[in-house]
Amino acid sequence: MASSVVGIDLGHGVIRAAEVADPGKPRPTLVRYHHLQVPTSAIDRGEVVEKETVAAALKQLWSQAGFKSKKVVLGVGNQRVLVRDVTLPKMPMARIKESLPFQVQDILPVSVAEAILDFYPVSEGRDETHDVVHGLLVAAIKEAVLGNVEAVQLAGLEPVEVDLIPFAVTRALIGPKSSRGSIALVHVGAVTTTVVIAVDGVPQFVRIIQNGGDDVNKALVQRLGMDTRQAEQVKRGFGLSTSGVAPEWRPAVEVIYQVTGDLMGSIRNTLSFYVSNRPGATIERIFVAGGGAEMTGFVAALADATRLPVFVPDALERFGLARSVDRDSVKSGFAGLPVAAGLTLGSRA
């Protein structure tokens, strides 16, 4: 029987989970995918606040979806996760990871005792005197990670790994057929937006922007007095389209444009920072994903803001589908699939 693992995405008001068989194979199989709404107070920016509530929801999720595996991979990627370029002396990877607390303590906003550290090698080189390894430092606040792990354990599940969400999305959406060249992958979630620059499929640069699709809803509520449900309907109904908008709805459209424009500016500045700080670096195209990017007109607006071609990749391209998967139901929840499924692809379980 094929071995399987479940990726869990703890989102804003929702938990998504994807069970994938043989995640280490070139074309793993998506066995099951399901999501469940939870109170927005239970999870704050990817961190579990109400452990018992989340544990109960996970038990319900497992029961409804019929997940067979209890081995799970959790994702991290919010304001309490730091990803930075670092260059370290070349040595075996085990020694590099052992040395991280001493090598990077000066660039962390917290003490190394409060953080969980990891290193993702990108390339090798040489400085004036030594061979070096260029890569990405990942530092997550230990308290936040352990809180999520404890909630999962309360549900009777076995966390086998914690992975960076931007890496997970990259694995899910940049497949062998689409990996050539330099790609900016922009994943717009509810509360954060991740930008990953990958060259030939290998992440070179990661930034987590503290803005997402829910910022539009909040602005509509705060500035125009809408309730949260109406704000979501207005955002989805109008998006970034101005054609045929009645005068009474123009203030709402102006709010949507302003908030989305701020996000576009942050994305554009992030791409410019990457190119300007790496001699010879280019970005050939953008892949966009996530629920926040489903807004009408978002793709065209991002292409206009960055002057780059923008594409929406197929989240199912990387996977075979088991008979237990309803393709239509997966596509209806397409925006949530890349994180949960992508987390499984890096699993060593």
Buried (B, 14 or more C-beta within 10 A) or exposed (E): EEEBBBBBBBBBBBBBBBBBBBBBEEEBBBBBBBBBEBEBEBBBBBBBBBBEBBBBBBBBBBEEBEBBBBBBBBBBBBBBBBBBBBBBBBEEEEEBEEBBBEBBBEEBEBEBEEBBBBBBBBEEEEEEEEEBBBBBBBBBBBEBBBBBBBBBBBBEBEBBBBBBBBBBBBBBBBBEEBBEEBBBBBBBBBBBBBBBBBBEBBBBBBBBBEBBBBBBBEBBBEBBEBEBEBBBBBBEEBBBBEEEEEEEEEEBBBBBBEBBEEBBEBBBEBBEEBBEEEEEBEBEBBBBBBBBBBBBBBBEBBBEBBEBEBBBBBBBBBBBBBEBBEEEEBEEBBBBBBBBBBBBBBBEB
